[in-house]
Amino acid sequence: MNDSESLDRNLVALVATIGVFLLFLLLYFFPRSSTLGKTREAIEDLESVRQEVSVLLPEVARTSPVTPIPEPDVRSWVSANALTGIEKNMVANDSYLEGKGAQIKLRRLTPEQASKFLSSITRVRLVVERMQLEDGDKDGRWDLEINLKVPD
C-alpha cells in the first residue's frame, strides 16, 4: 500500500508539472512567439530601408550644396553674421588656430537668441569642437560657450 501511495503521489506531481509546463507554453511562450515573428519582419523591413538609404547617400552628398568657409576668419565672420542683436551678451570672441577657429562665450541668452545664434553658424562650414549650454541659475537665461573651427 505504501508503494502505491508513493506511486500515486509521483504520478500527481508529474501531471502537475506537465500541466504547469503546458500553461507556460499556452500563456507565455505562444503569444510572445507571434510578436517575435512580427518583430523579425519589422527588423527586416528596416534593414531593407537602411540599405536603400545607404545607396542614396552618396548621390545626395554629390548634389547637396557645400557651405562656404567663413571669410576673412572665423572670429570676424561670427562677429559680423551671427552675433547681431546679441552683442551685449557676448563675453568673449577670441580667435585661435591663426584665424581658423574661434572661442565664443555668451551669457544670459534667451532660448530664442541661443537658437538664432546656433542656426546662424550653420550657414558656413564649421566644426563644433566643444559646446556647453547651461541654465545655471534656472531662470530661463542660457550661458553658451562654443569652440568653432574650419574643418581640416
LUMVEX-439718 format. One line per 5 residues: number of its first residue (from 0); for each residue y, z, x of N, C-alpha, C. Coordinates in pm, 1 decimal. Atoms other than C-alpha are relative to their C-alpha. Example, Ala and Ser with C-alpha at 12.3 -4.5 7.8 and 13.67 -1.06 7.14 Angstrom:
2
0> -119.0/0.0/89.0/-450.0/780.0/1230.0/120.0/0.0/90.0 ~ -119.0/-6.0/-82.0/-106.0/714.0/1367.0/109.0/73.0/-77.0 .
This chain:
152
0> -117.8/0.0/80.6/0.0/0.0/0.0/125.8/0.0/86.1 ~ -110.9/-4.9/-93.0/231.3/70.6/288.1/30.4/-137.7/56.7 ~ -18.4/134.4/-55.2/173.9/-275.8/431.1/63.8/-93.3/-102.3 ~ -54.7/89.0/101.3/252.7/-445.3/103.6/146.2/34.7/-30.2 ~ -139.8/-38.8/20.3/576.7/-243.3/60.3/88.5/-52.7/113.0 .
5> -80.0/50.9/-111.5/697.2/-336.1/409.5/8.1/-151.6/-4.0 ~ -1.6/145.2/14.8/599.0/-698.9/346.0/100.2/-39.7/-108.6 ~ -95.6/27.6/107.1/796.8/-689.2/20.0/144.6/19.3/48.1 ~ -134.9/-24.3/-53.6/1099.4/-541.0/197.7/42.5/-112.3/94.6 ~ -30.4/110.6/-92.2/1079.5/-805.5/470.6/28.7/-128.1/-77.0 .
10> -19.4/119.7/80.9/1049.5/-1077.2/207.8/135.4/4.4/-71.9 ~ -130.0/-15.3/66.5/1351.1/-941.0/15.8/113.3/-19.2/100.9 ~ -102.6/17.3/-104.0/1551.7/-922.4/341.0/13.1/-146.2/39.1 ~ -2.3/142.0/-35.1/1454.0/-1281.0/425.8/69.3/-80.7/-109.3 ~ -62.4/71.6/111.7/1552.4/-1405.3/78.9/150.1/30.1/-4.7 .
15> -142.1/-35.6/-0.6/1883.8/-1214.6/100.4/73.1/-71.9/112.9 ~ -60.4/70.1/-113.5/1955.2/-1364.2/443.9/17.1/-148.2/-30.8 ~ -9.2/142.3/36.3/1879.0/-1714.3/319.1/108.1/-19.4/-106.2 ~ -103.6/8.8/103.3/2099.9/-1650.2/14.9/139.7/7.9/58.5 ~ -130.6/-12.8/-65.0/2391.1/-1537.6/232.1/32.6/-127.1/78.0 .
20> -21.1/123.2/-76.3/2345.3/-1843.2/455.6/37.9/-115.8/-92.4 ~ -31.7/106.9/95.0/2343.5/-2076.7/155.0/139.5/18.8/-60.5 ~ -135.8/-25.8/49.0/2655.5/-1907.9/16.6/104.8/-38.3/104.1 ~ -90.3/38.7/-108.8/2822.5/-1955.2/356.1/17.9/-151.3/3.0 ~ -8.9/146.3/-0.1/2735.7/-2324.2/352.5/79.1/-50.2/-119.8 .
25> -62.0/47.3/123.0/2848.5/-2365.7/-5.5/148.9/32.9/-7.6 ~ -138.4/-44.1/17.4/3172.6/-2168.5/8.6/89.9/-24.5/120.5 ~ -83.8/11.8/-119.7/3292.0/-2213.3/366.6/-16.9/-135.2/69.5 ~ 22.1/115.7/-86.2/3131.5/-2499.2/556.1/26.8/-133.0/-70.8 ~ -14.5/128.8/67.2/3116.4/-2781.4/298.8/145.3/-33.5/-34.5 .
30> -141.2/35.3/25.2/3482.9/-2756.2/184.5/76.4/-34.8/127.9 ~ -70.5/27.2/-124.7/3600.9/-2748.8/544.6/-46.0/-129.8/65.3 ~ 47.1/125.2/-59.5/3383.8/-3040.0/649.8/68.5/-119.4/-65.6 ~ -70.7/111.3/64.2/3554.8/-3260.4/390.4/143.9/-8.8/50.9 ~ -136.2/5.1/-54.0/3901.7/-3159.8/513.1/-1.4/-40.6/146.2 .
35> 12.2/42.9/-139.2/3781.0/-3210.9/869.1/-7.9/-151.9/8.3 ~ 7.4/145.9/3.6/3693.6/-3569.9/781.4/135.7/-62.3/-27.7 ~ -134.5/50.6/30.2/4038.3/-3623.8/629.5/92.0/16.5/120.4 ~ -81.4/-23.3/-119.4/4197.5/-3473.2/939.4/-31.7/-102.7/107.6 ~ 38.6/102.7/-98.6/3999.4/-3708.4/1163.8/61.4/-135.1/-34.6 .
40> -59.5/127.0/42.3/4117.2/-4006.2/958.3/150.4/-1.4/27.7 ~ -144.7/-7.7/-24.6/4479.4/-3889.4/981.8/30.1/-11.8/148.5 ~ -19.9/9.0/-145.2/4448.2/-3847.5/1359.2/-20.6/-142.8/47.6 ~ 23.2/139.6/-38.4/4302.5/-4197.5/1393.5/117.3/-88.0/-42.1 ~ -117.1/76.2/45.1/4591.6/-4337.1/1186.3/119.1/23.1/92.5 .
45> -111.5/-31.0/-89.6/4844.9/-4157.1/1405.4/-19.5/-61.9/137.6 ~ 25.7/61.9/-130.5/4676.3/-4283.4/1722.1/26.5/-149.8/-4.7 ~ -27.2/143.9/9.0/4695.2/-4641.9/1598.0/150.5/-25.7/-6.6 ~ -145.9/14.3/5.2/5065.1/-4597.2/1514.1/59.4/23.5/138.3 ~ -49.7/-28.2/-135.1/5122.6/-4444.8/1858.3/-23.1/-119.5/92.3 .
50> 26.8/117.6/-82.9/4957.3/-4746.3/2020.5/97.4/-112.4/-32.7 ~ -96.0/103.6/38.6/5180.1/-4980.5/1820.5/138.3/30.1/56.7 ~ -130.5/-38.8/-53.2/5490.0/-4786.3/1922.8/3.1/-18.0/151.1 ~ 5.6/15.7/-145.6/5379.7/-4784.7/2287.1/14.4/-146.0/40.3 ~ -12.3/143.0/-29.0/5351.5/-5162.7/2276.7/144.1/-46.0/-20.7 .
55> -136.3/43.3/32.1/5700.7/-5196.2/2123.5/107.4/61.6/89.1 ~ -102.1/-68.3/-80.0/5882.4/-4953.1/2355.4/59.7/-86.5/110.9 ~ -62.5/83.5/-103.6/5925.3/-5193.6/2649.1/94.2/-105.6/-58.1 ~ -86.6/99.3/64.1/6071.4/-5453.5/2410.7/132.4/62.9/-42.2 ~ -121.9/-69.8/41.1/6319.9/-5201.6/2272.1/85.6/31.4/121.7 .
60> -74.9/-33.0/-121.6/6417.9/-5095.5/2624.1/73.1/-122.5/54.4 ~ -65.8/121.8/-50.5/6496.4/-5457.5/2716.1/117.5/-41.1/-87.3 ~ -104.6/47.6/90.5/6711.0/-5517.7/2408.4/108.2/103.1/-28.4 ~ -101.6/-101.0/29.8/6897.5/-5187.5/2384.7/114.5/-9.5/100.4 ~ -113.2/8.7/-92.3/7247.3/-5185.8/2530.8/-2.6/115.6/99.5 .
65> -4.7/-101.6/-104.9/7288.4/-4999.0/2855.8/139.3/60.9/0.0 ~ -130.1/-66.5/-1.1/7562.2/-4741.2/2853.1/60.1/-9.5/139.7 ~ -63.6/13.9/-131.6/7817.7/-4775.7/3132.8/4.6/132.6/75.6 ~ -19.9/-117.5/-84.5/7862.8/-4536.2/3421.6/146.4/40.6/-12.8 ~ -139.8/-43.1/16.4/8178.5/-4322.8/3384.3/86.4/-38.6/119.8 .
70> -93.3/42.5/-104.8/8476.8/-4457.7/3578.7/129.9/78.1/-13.5 ~ 26.3/18.2/-142.9/8653.6/-4364.0/3808.2/-101.7/100.3/53.4 ~ 104.1/-96.0/-36.2/8443.1/-4048.3/3839.4/-31.2/82.3/-125.0 ~ 45.0/-74.0/118.3/8262.5/-3810.6/3603.3/107.7/96.4/-49.4 ~ -100.4/-99.4/38.2/8529.9/-3539.1/3605.8/117.9/-65.1/-71.6 .
75> -114.5/69.0/60.9/8814.1/-3780.8/3529.0/-36.8/-61.0/-134.8 ~ 41.9/60.5/126.5/8617.0/-3961.6/3259.4/-12.0/106.3/-108.6 ~ 15.0/-108.2/97.9/8529.1/-3633.9/3086.4/137.4/48.7/-44.1 ~ -135.3/-45.2/35.4/8894.8/-3523.5/3100.7/67.4/-97.0/-95.2 ~ -70.8/100.1/79.2/9019.4/-3848.9/2953.2/-67.7/-30.1/-133.6 .
80> 71.1/48.4/118.0/8748.9/-3914.2/2692.9/-73.4/105.7/-82.0 ~ 83.1/-95.7/73.2/8552.9/-3603.4/2599.0/71.3/130.4/-32.4 ~ -66.3/-129.1/19.2/8798.4/-3314.9/2617.7/122.6/-7.8/-90.3 ~ -117.9/12.4/85.6/9063.7/-3449.4/2381.9/-11.1/93.7/-119.5 ~ -4.0/-95.0/109.6/9159.1/-3180.0/2135.1/-57.1/136.5/33.6 .
85> 57.1/-130.5/-36.5/8975.2/-2902.7/2316.5/41.6/41.9/141.0 ~ -47.1/-33.6/-134.7/9174.0/-2883.9/2640.7/27.6/149.2/15.1 ~ -32.5/-143.5/-7.8/9283.7/-2528.7/2557.5/-125.3/85.7/15.3 ~ 125.2/-74.5/-12.5/8916.5/-2422.9/2550.6/-65.0/-18.4/136.9 ~ 60.9/29.8/-129.2/8847.0/-2560.4/2898.7/32.9/108.6/101.4 .
90> -16.5/-97.1/-107.5/8792.8/-2303.7/3171.7/-11.0/-71.2/133.8 ~ 18.5/72.2/-126.2/8671.7/-2543.6/3441.3/-50.9/-140.2/-27.9 ~ 51.8/136.7/-2.9/8612.8/-2912.9/3500.4/-1.1/-38.5/146.8 ~ 7.3/17.0/-144.8/8500.9/-2925.1/3861.2/-89.7/-117.4/36.5 ~ 75.7/114.8/-48.6/8379.3/-3230.3/4046.7/-95.2/42.9/111.0 .
95> 90.5/-18.8/-113.2/8079.4/-3233.9/4279.0/-78.4/-128.9/19.7 ~ 73.8/120.9/-39.5/7847.4/-3489.9/4440.6/95.7/-116.9/24.6 ~ -100.6/102.2/-32.9/8156.0/-3680.8/4561.3/43.8/-78.5/-123.6 ~ -48.1/63.4/122.6/8271.0/-3751.3/4205.8/-109.4/-48.9/-92.2 ~ 109.4/47.7/84.6/7927.4/-3841.7/4072.8/-55.3/109.0/-90.3 .
100> 43.6/-109.4/85.5/7894.3/-3507.7/3895.5/117.6/85.5/-40.3 ~ -105.1/-91.3/45.7/8097.9/-3252.8/3704.8/-64.2/123.2/-61.6 ~ 40.3/-125.0/63.1/8058.2/-2891.4/3605.3/112.2/38.2/-95.1 ~ -100.3/-25.9/102.1/8238.4/-2819.5/3280.1/-32.3/132.9/-67.4 ~ 15.1/-127.5/70.8/8294.5/-2476.5/3125.6/102.6/3.0/-112.2 .
105> -85.7/-7.9/118.0/8434.9/-2448.0/2775.0/-28.2/131.8/-71.4 ~ 14.7/-129.8/65.9/8496.0/-2123.0/2588.4/50.7/-6.9/-143.6 ~ -40.9/-22.7/138.3/8521.8/-2031.6/2220.7/16.4/-129.3/-80.1 ~ 0.3/124.0/77.5/8437.8/-2370.8/2072.9/-56.3/26.1/-139.1 ~ 63.2/-2.6/131.9/8372.8/-2411.4/1703.4/-123.8/-89.3/8.5 .
110> 116.7/88.7/-3.0/8038.2/-2574.5/1623.7/38.3/-147.6/-8.0 ~ -44.1/139.5/11.1/8224.7/-2893.1/1528.7/53.8/-51.1/133.8 ~ -53.0/40.8/-130.6/8408.4/-2902.1/1863.6/-113.4/-19.7/100.6 ~ 113.5/13.3/-92.1/8084.5/-2845.2/2056.6/-77.5/-127.4/-30.3 ~ 72.5/120.4/40.4/7912.1/-3118.7/1859.3/76.0/-126.0/39.0 .
115> -82.3/116.3/-35.0/8202.0/-3362.1/1911.2/-2.6/-23.9/150.9 ~ 3.4/14.2/-145.8/8206.9/-3292.9/2287.2/-134.3/-56.3/45.4 ~ 132.6/46.1/-42.5/7830.6/-3337.3/2325.9/-26.0/-143.1/-44.8 ~ 15.0/138.8/45.2/7839.4/-3656.6/2119.0/79.9/-95.2/87.3 ~ -85.9/89.7/-77.8/8123.1/-3799.5/2326.2/-58.4/-30.7/137.5 .
120> 53.9/28.7/-133.8/7936.6/-3766.0/2655.8/-120.7/-93.0/-5.3 ~ 111.0/95.4/9.8/7658.5/-3988.5/2520.5/47.8/-144.8/8.5 ~ -52.4/137.2/-8.2/7890.2/-4292.1/2541.0/-11.2/-59.1/139.2 ~ 19.3/48.8/-136.9/7830.4/-4316.9/2914.5/-135.0/49.5/50.8 ~ 129.9/-34.5/-56.7/7522.0/-4292.8/3130.3/13.7/122.4/89.0 .
125> -4.9/-126.1/-73.7/7499.8/-3931.5/3240.6/-131.1/74.9/-19.0 ~ 116.8/-86.4/8.0/7219.4/-3687.9/3311.1/50.3/143.2/-9.9 ~ -33.8/-142.1/11.8/7248.2/-3327.8/3196.7/-93.8/76.0/92.4 ~ 81.3/-77.6/-93.9/7129.0/-3119.3/3489.9/-25.7/140.1/-52.0 ~ 11.4/-136.7/51.3/7193.4/-2784.6/3325.4/97.8/14.5/-115.2 .
130> -90.0/-25.0/111.8/7336.5/-2677.0/2994.2/-31.0/137.7/-57.9 ~ 13.8/-130.6/63.4/7397.2/-2334.4/2848.2/100.2/5.8/-113.4 ~ -83.2/-7.6/119.6/7530.8/-2299.3/2496.4/-35.0/131.1/-68.6 ~ 30.5/-129.4/60.1/7563.8/-1950.0/2355.9/118.2/54.4/-78.9 ~ -97.5/-73.0/80.7/7745.0/-1745.0/2097.4/-20.8/146.8/33.4 .
135> 25.6/-133.0/-53.8/7755.1/-1423.2/2297.5/40.7/113.4/-91.3 ~ -44.9/-110.8/84.5/7956.8/-1210.6/2056.4/-27.7/-25.1/-148.1 ~ 46.8/28.6/137.0/7804.9/-1366.6/1740.6/113.7/-17.6/-100.5 ~ -112.7/21.0/90.8/8140.1/-1469.9/1593.4/13.2/-145.9/-43.3 ~ -5.1/140.3/38.1/8060.6/-1838.8/1545.0/76.7/-87.1/97.4 .
140> -68.1/75.4/-105.8/8250.6/-1945.9/1858.7/-95.2/-10.5/117.9 ~ 101.6/27.7/-101.0/8040.6/-2103.2/2131.2/61.2/-16.1/138.4 ~ -33.2/23.4/-140.6/8063.0/-2093.6/2510.7/-97.9/-104.5/51.2 ~ 82.7/110.1/-48.6/7935.8/-2409.7/2677.9/23.5/-18.4/148.4 ~ -4.4/35.8/-141.6/7856.3/-2463.4/3043.3/-98.2/-113.8/18.4 .
145> 85.3/117.2/-14.8/7719.6/-2802.1/3138.2/25.5/-65.4/135.0 ~ -8.7/76.5/-124.5/7647.8/-2984.6/3463.7/-47.6/-141.2/-29.7 ~ 30.1/140.5/24.8/7656.3/-3362.8/3433.9/2.4/-75.5/131.3 ~ -6.5/85.7/-118.0/7582.1/-3627.4/3692.2/-42.8/-140.4/-37.9 ~ 40.8/138.5/16.8/7538.7/-4000.7/3719.8/-145.4/-10.2/45.3 .
150> 140.2/10.5/-42.0/7167.5/-4089.2/3730.4/-13.8/-78.5/130.1 ~ 23.8/68.1/-128.9/7028.7/-4199.3/4066.1/-49.3/-140.9/-19.3 .
